[in-house]
Amino acid sequence: MKLWGGRFTKPTHRWVEEFNASISFDQELAEEDIQGSIAHVTMLGACGILSPEEAGQIIKGLESILARVRSGEVAFSVEHEDIHMNIEKILTDEIGPVGGKLHTGRSRNDQVALDLHLYVRKQTIELVRLLVQLEQVLLEKAEQHIDTILPGYTHLQRAQPVRLAHHLLAYVSMFERDIDRLKDSFKRVNLCPLGAGAIAGTTFPIDRKMVANQLGFDGIYDNSMDAVSDRDFLVEFHSICSLIMVHLSRLSEELILWASEEFNYIALDDAFCTGSSMMPQKKNPDIPELVRGKTGRVFGHLMAMLTTLKALPLTYNKDLQEDKEGLFDTVRTLTGSLSLMVPMIQSMKVNQKKMRENAEFGFANATDLADYLVNKGMPFRQAHEVVGKLVLYCIREDKYLTDLSLSEFRSFAGQINEDIYDKIALE
């Protein structure tokens, strides 16, 4: 007999049982579900809705189940559909009929909303922690390479010389914005929906603020219909995670390029690479390639969540069961990517000689030459044209700007003097 089966005259179809059940994935919320239930029962006892003995007995039973969940001893059943019904069934089997009072004054609708808020809050804090770790590693690597010069690129063509520290700190700025976004979203995550019931609250004299305070929330939802149907905070979380993956993917792309023989700017540690089953010489940057590849699945979960929500009438609809698998996969993908990126960057070797060589043997200093001419009184557009012709001359003569004699320089612009060599040096 289902815990909700009182008005039904026949069991669910055997295929419906599995299609309808979510326990295969929402068991991820077991700890949050039990924590929320403990706070709910504590409040029911304090409000006199349950006797102190009943509340104490239920809480003791829930704490026992929580300990066994953490040690991996609890087996969940498809027959009981979801994590909420599974926990309640285990509780009732262990402490008897009083376990049936656990659900007094609440619905699975506000219960699952609570679980998701608790889960996303926990993961938001964890992502900030991992992002700070990555920032710290990038800062350390930047500090080691303040004087390492490489060509900066636009359009993947050498543009101007930059410090490797400056290049790495660009990613620190990106991740700092990600942290700011997570912090800002926290105020929308950290609201308590419990007490909204199925749609319109409950006739029991509950204390919603007491539950919110117990669970560390900053406030409660103003509207019960919004409380059970709101998944905006999930869309926002997916969106922020997608942007973090964009930044990780861009960083991964550069590491992949830099680790190639064509660039030879870095060497990734063997622990983060694999070989070829056919070609014995290969050392493949699989981890950054996987991070780059997994970005698409995180984007997909964002689009799936938006699509699920786009035509839902108020309030709860079973469609919202589809909000969890993508969320859990996004969290696993992103936390895994961040956790691997930290030691990979920490252990990578930088080929300072090759970076400097490429910065010197090119035309990355052409803009400095144009600026030099401007400082000598030449209009910038004219200086731009003169330097363009100088570069063309160098290409035809198989030279670089630093190879040119003073007389060659002066044949293009009489304003150029001996100090030009200092002005176009990399430093």
KOLGU-392129 format. One record per residue (C-alpha): residue number from 1; residue in one letter; x, y, z. Coordinates in steps of 0.2 Angstrom, whole numbers, plus 5000, padded with zeros to 4 digits. Layout:
NUM; a; X; Y; Z
...
//
This chain:
1; m; 5000; 5000; 5000
2; k; 5007; 5017; 4995
3; l; 5008; 5030; 5008
4; w; 4997; 5041; 4997
5; g; 4986; 5026; 4991
6; g; 4970; 5029; 5002
7; r; 4959; 5035; 4987
8; f; 4965; 5022; 4975
9; t; 4957; 5006; 4971
10; k; 4971; 4997; 4961
11; p; 4990; 4997; 4962
12; t; 5000; 5007; 4949
13; h; 5005; 4999; 4933
14; r; 5021; 4989; 4934
15; w; 5030; 5001; 4921
16; v; 5023; 5016; 4930
17; e; 5032; 5011; 4946
18; e; 5049; 5013; 4938
19; f; 5044; 5028; 4926
20; n; 5037; 5038; 4941
21; a; 5050; 5034; 4954
22; s; 5065; 5046; 4957
23; i; 5074; 5037; 4971
24; s; 5088; 5031; 4959
25; f; 5094; 5049; 4958
26; d; 5086; 5059; 4972
27; q; 5094; 5048; 4986
28; e; 5108; 5061; 4983
29; l; 5096; 5072; 4994
30; a; 5095; 5060; 5009
31; e; 5105; 5070; 5021
32; e; 5096; 5087; 5017
33; d; 5079; 5078; 5018
34; i; 5083; 5071; 5035
35; q; 5090; 5088; 5041
36; g; 5074; 5096; 5035
37; s; 5063; 5083; 5044
38; i; 5072; 5085; 5060
39; a; 5070; 5104; 5060
40; h; 5051; 5102; 5055
41; v; 5048; 5089; 5069
42; t; 5057; 5100; 5082
43; m; 5045; 5114; 5077
44; l; 5030; 5103; 5078
45; g; 5035; 5099; 5095
46; a; 5038; 5117; 5100
47; c; 5021; 5122; 5093
48; g; 5012; 5108; 5103
49; i; 5006; 5100; 5087
50; l; 5016; 5084; 5092
51; s; 5019; 5079; 5110
52; p; 5037; 5081; 5117
53; e; 5038; 5062; 5118
54; e; 5032; 5060; 5100
55; a; 5044; 5073; 5093
56; g; 5058; 5066; 5103
57; q; 5055; 5048; 5097
58; i; 5054; 5054; 5078
59; i; 5070; 5064; 5080
60; k; 5079; 5050; 5088
61; g; 5074; 5039; 5074
62; l; 5079; 5051; 5060
63; e; 5096; 5054; 5068
64; s; 5098; 5035; 5068
65; i; 5094; 5034; 5049
66; l; 5105; 5049; 5045
67; a; 5120; 5040; 5053
68; r; 5116; 5024; 5043
69; v; 5114; 5035; 5027
70; r; 5131; 5042; 5030
71; s; 5139; 5025; 5032
72; g; 5131; 5018; 5017
73; e; 5120; 5006; 5026
74; v; 5103; 5011; 5020
75; a; 5095; 5002; 5005
76; f; 5082; 5012; 4996
77; s; 5067; 5005; 4986
78; v; 5059; 5010; 4970
79; e; 5043; 5004; 4977
80; h; 5043; 5019; 4988
81; e; 5046; 5031; 4974
82; d; 5057; 5045; 4981
83; i; 5069; 5049; 4995
84; h; 5055; 5057; 5005
85; m; 5044; 5042; 5005
86; n; 5058; 5030; 5008
87; i; 5064; 5039; 5023
88; e; 5047; 5040; 5030
89; k; 5044; 5021; 5027
90; i; 5061; 5017; 5035
91; l; 5056; 5028; 5050
92; t; 5039; 5020; 5052
93; d; 5046; 5003; 5051
94; e; 5058; 5006; 5065
95; i; 5048; 5017; 5077
96; g; 5030; 5012; 5073
97; p; 5015; 5022; 5069
98; v; 5021; 5038; 5077
99; g; 5033; 5039; 5062
100; g; 5017; 5043; 5052
101; k; 5016; 5059; 5061
102; l; 5032; 5065; 5053
103; h; 5023; 5072; 5038
104; t; 5010; 5083; 5048
105; g; 5009; 5100; 5041
106; r; 5019; 5098; 5026
107; s; 5019; 5091; 5008
108; r; 5031; 5083; 4997
109; n; 5030; 5099; 4987
110; d; 5037; 5110; 5000
111; q; 5048; 5096; 5006
112; v; 5058; 5094; 4990
113; a; 5059; 5112; 4987
114; l; 5067; 5113; 5005
115; d; 5079; 5099; 5000
116; l; 5085; 5108; 4984
117; h; 5088; 5124; 4993
118; l; 5098; 5115; 5006
119; y; 5108; 5106; 4993
120; v; 5111; 5121; 4981
121; r; 5117; 5131; 4997
122; k; 5129; 5118; 5001
123; q; 5136; 5116; 4984
124; t; 5137; 5135; 4982
125; i; 5148; 5136; 4997
126; e; 5159; 5122; 4990
127; l; 5161; 5130; 4973
128; v; 5167; 5146; 4981
129; r; 5179; 5136; 4991
130; l; 5186; 5127; 4975
131; l; 5186; 5143; 4965
132; v; 5197; 5152; 4979
133; q; 5209; 5137; 4978
134; l; 5211; 5139; 4959
135; e; 5213; 5158; 4961
136; q; 5227; 5155; 4974
137; v; 5236; 5142; 4963
138; l; 5235; 5155; 4948
139; l; 5241; 5169; 4959
140; e; 5256; 5158; 4965
141; k; 5260; 5153; 4947
142; a; 5259; 5172; 4942
143; e; 5270; 5177; 4956
144; q; 5283; 5164; 4950
145; h; 5282; 5172; 4932
146; i; 5282; 5190; 4934
147; d; 5297; 5192; 4923
148; t; 5292; 5178; 4911
149; i; 5288; 5187; 4894
150; l; 5278; 5179; 4880
151; p; 5268; 5185; 4865
152; g; 5250; 5190; 4869
153; y; 5238; 5185; 4855
154; t; 5223; 5192; 4847
155; h; 5215; 5182; 4833
156; l; 5227; 5169; 4838
157; q; 5241; 5179; 4830
158; r; 5255; 5187; 4840
159; a; 5250; 5204; 4845
160; q; 5260; 5212; 4859
161; p; 5272; 5206; 4872
162; v; 5265; 5202; 4890
163; r; 5270; 5195; 4906
164; l; 5264; 5177; 4909
165; a; 5259; 5184; 4926
166; h; 5247; 5196; 4917
167; h; 5240; 5182; 4906
168; l; 5236; 5171; 4921
169; l; 5229; 5185; 4931
170; a; 5216; 5187; 4918
171; y; 5208; 5171; 4923
172; v; 5209; 5176; 4941
173; s; 5198; 5191; 4936
174; m; 5186; 5179; 4928
175; f; 5185; 5167; 4942
176; e; 5183; 5182; 4954
177; r; 5167; 5187; 4944
178; d; 5161; 5169; 4946
179; i; 5163; 5170; 4965
180; d; 5154; 5187; 4965
181; r; 5139; 5179; 4955
182; l; 5138; 5164; 4967
183; k; 5138; 5176; 4982
184; d; 5125; 5186; 4975
185; s; 5114; 5171; 4971
186; f; 5116; 5165; 4989
187; k; 5102; 5177; 4995
188; r; 5090; 5169; 4983
189; v; 5095; 5151; 4987
190; n; 5095; 5154; 5006
191; l; 5076; 5156; 5008
192; c; 5065; 5143; 5017
193; p; 5050; 5136; 5007
194; l; 5044; 5124; 5021
195; g; 5027; 5128; 5027
196; a; 5020; 5132; 5010
197; g; 5012; 5114; 5010
198; a; 5006; 5108; 4994
199; i; 5001; 5125; 4988
200; a; 4991; 5135; 5001
201; g; 5000; 5132; 5017
202; t; 4992; 5122; 5032
203; t; 4979; 5124; 5045
204; f; 4991; 5118; 5058
205; p; 4998; 5133; 5069
206; i; 5016; 5130; 5063
207; d; 5031; 5142; 5065
208; r; 5039; 5144; 5048
209; k; 5052; 5156; 5055
210; m; 5058; 5144; 5068
211; v; 5061; 5131; 5055
212; a; 5071; 5143; 5044
213; n; 5081; 5149; 5059
214; q; 5086; 5131; 5064
215; l; 5092; 5127; 5046
216; g; 5101; 5143; 5044
217; f; 5091; 5152; 5031
218; d; 5090; 5171; 5030
219; g; 5071; 5171; 5027
220; i; 5056; 5163; 5021
221; y; 5046; 5164; 5005
222; d; 5032; 5177; 5005
223; n; 5020; 5167; 4994
224; s; 5016; 5149; 4996
225; m; 5012; 5146; 4978
226; d; 5029; 5153; 4973
227; a; 5038; 5143; 4986
228; v; 5033; 5126; 4980
229; s; 5035; 5130; 4961
230; d; 5050; 5142; 4961
231; r; 5065; 5135; 4952
232; d; 5073; 5151; 4947
233; f; 5087; 5148; 4959
234; l; 5091; 5132; 4950
235; v; 5091; 5141; 4933
236; e; 5103; 5154; 4941
237; f; 5114; 5141; 4948
238; h; 5115; 5132; 4931
239; s; 5119; 5148; 4923
240; i; 5133; 5153; 4935
241; c; 5140; 5135; 4933
242; s; 5139; 5137; 4914
243; l; 5150; 5153; 4915
244; i; 5162; 5145; 4926
245; m; 5164; 5130; 4914
246; v; 5166; 5143; 4900
247; h; 5181; 5150; 4909
248; l; 5188; 5133; 4913
249; s; 5186; 5128; 4895
250; r; 5195; 5144; 4889
251; l; 5209; 5141; 4901
252; s; 5209; 5122; 4895
253; e; 5210; 5127; 4877
254; e; 5226; 5138; 4880
255; l; 5234; 5124; 4890
256; i; 5231; 5112; 4876
257; l; 5238; 5124; 4863
258; w; 5253; 5128; 4874
259; a; 5257; 5110; 4878
260; s; 5258; 5106; 4859
261; e; 5275; 5104; 4851
262; e; 5270; 5119; 4839
263; f; 5269; 5131; 4855
264; n; 5280; 5121; 4867
265; y; 5276; 5134; 4881
266; i; 5272; 5122; 4895
267; a; 5273; 5104; 4899
268; l; 5259; 5096; 4909
269; d; 5263; 5083; 4922
270; d; 5262; 5065; 4917
271; a; 5249; 5063; 4931
272; f; 5237; 5073; 4921
273; c; 5240; 5066; 4903
274; t; 5238; 5049; 4894
275; g; 5246; 5040; 4880
276; s; 5240; 5033; 4863
277; s; 5236; 5015; 4861
278; m; 5245; 5015; 4844
279; m; 5258; 5029; 4844
280; p; 5271; 5027; 4858
281; q; 5277; 5044; 4857
282; k; 5261; 5053; 4862
283; k; 5257; 5062; 4878
284; n; 5239; 5068; 4876
285; p; 5232; 5083; 4887
286; d; 5216; 5073; 4891
287; i; 5211; 5082; 4907
288; p; 5210; 5099; 4899
289; e; 5202; 5091; 4884
290; l; 5189; 5083; 4895
291; v; 5185; 5099; 4904
292; r; 5183; 5108; 4887
293; g; 5172; 5094; 4881
294; k; 5161; 5093; 4897
295; t; 5157; 5111; 4896
296; g; 5143; 5106; 4883
297; r; 5134; 5095; 4895
298; v; 5133; 5108; 4908
299; f; 5126; 5120; 4895
300; g; 5114; 5106; 4891
301; h; 5107; 5105; 4909
302; l; 5104; 5124; 4909
303; m; 5094; 5123; 4893
304; a; 5085; 5108; 4900
305; m; 5080; 5117; 4916
306; l; 5074; 5132; 4906
307; t; 5064; 5121; 4894
308; t; 5056; 5111; 4909
309; l; 5050; 5128; 4917
310; k; 5044; 5137; 4901
311; a; 5026; 5132; 4901
312; l; 5022; 5126; 4918
313; p; 5006; 5133; 4926
314; l; 5006; 5136; 4945
315; t; 5010; 5127; 4956
316; y; 5019; 5110; 4957
317; n; 5019; 5098; 4942
318; k; 5028; 5082; 4940
319; d; 5038; 5089; 4927
320; l; 5049; 5097; 4941
321; q; 5055; 5079; 4945
322; e; 5067; 5083; 4930
323; d; 5076; 5097; 4939
324; k; 5087; 5085; 4949
325; e; 5098; 5073; 4938
326; g; 5105; 5088; 4928
327; l; 5108; 5097; 4944
328; f; 5118; 5083; 4951
329; d; 5128; 5080; 4935
330; t; 5132; 5098; 4934
331; v; 5139; 5098; 4952
332; r; 5149; 5083; 4949
333; t; 5156; 5089; 4932
334; l; 5161; 5106; 4939
335; t; 5168; 5101; 4956
336; g; 5178; 5087; 4947
337; s; 5184; 5100; 4934
338; l; 5190; 5112; 4947
339; s; 5197; 5099; 4958
340; l; 5208; 5093; 4944
341; m; 5213; 5110; 4937
342; v; 5221; 5115; 4954
343; p; 5235; 5102; 4955
344; m; 5237; 5102; 4936
345; i; 5241; 5120; 4935
346; q; 5252; 5119; 4951
347; s; 5263; 5105; 4943
348; m; 5264; 5112; 4925
349; k; 5282; 5117; 4920
350; v; 5284; 5133; 4910
351; n; 5296; 5135; 4895
352; q; 5302; 5153; 4899
353; k; 5315; 5152; 4885
354; k; 5303; 5147; 4871
355; m; 5290; 5160; 4877
356; r; 5303; 5174; 4876
357; e; 5310; 5168; 4860
358; n; 5293; 5169; 4852
359; a; 5290; 5186; 4859
360; e; 5307; 5192; 4852
361; f; 5306; 5184; 4835
362; g; 5291; 5192; 4828
363; f; 5283; 5209; 4827
364; a; 5275; 5209; 4844
365; n; 5284; 5226; 4847
366; a; 5277; 5234; 4832
367; t; 5264; 5244; 4842
368; d; 5278; 5251; 4853
369; l; 5287; 5257; 4837
370; a; 5271; 5266; 4832
371; d; 5270; 5274; 4849
372; y; 5288; 5279; 4848
373; l; 5284; 5288; 4831
374; v; 5269; 5297; 4839
375; n; 5280; 5303; 4853
376; k; 5291; 5310; 4840
377; g; 5277; 5321; 4834
378; m; 5270; 5309; 4820
379; p; 5251; 5307; 4819
380; f; 5246; 5290; 4824
381; r; 5238; 5285; 4808
382; q; 5254; 5290; 4798
383; a; 5264; 5280; 4811
384; h; 5253; 5265; 4809
385; e; 5256; 5265; 4790
386; v; 5275; 5268; 4792
387; v; 5277; 5253; 4804
388; g; 5266; 5243; 4793
389; k; 5278; 5246; 4778
390; l; 5293; 5242; 4790
391; v; 5285; 5225; 4795
392; l; 5282; 5221; 4776
393; y; 5300; 5226; 4773
394; c; 5306; 5214; 4787
395; i; 5295; 5200; 4780
396; r; 5303; 5202; 4763
397; e; 5321; 5203; 4770
398; d; 5318; 5189; 4782
399; k; 5322; 5200; 4797
400; y; 5314; 5206; 4813
401; l; 5312; 5224; 4819
402; t; 5326; 5222; 4831
403; d; 5338; 5216; 4817
404; l; 5336; 5232; 4807
405; s; 5350; 5245; 4806
406; l; 5347; 5263; 4811
407; s; 5349; 5268; 4793
408; e; 5336; 5255; 4788
409; f; 5324; 5263; 4801
410; r; 5328; 5280; 4795
411; s; 5324; 5276; 4777
412; f; 5306; 5274; 4783
413; a; 5305; 5288; 4796
414; g; 5319; 5301; 4798
415; q; 5313; 5304; 4816
416; i; 5320; 5287; 4822
417; n; 5336; 5289; 4832
418; e; 5347; 5277; 4842
419; d; 5335; 5276; 4857
420; i; 5323; 5265; 4846
421; y; 5332; 5249; 4851
422; d; 5328; 5252; 4870
423; k; 5310; 5257; 4865
424; i; 5306; 5241; 4856
425; a; 5315; 5229; 4868
426; l; 5303; 5217; 4876
427; e; 5305; 5224; 4893
//
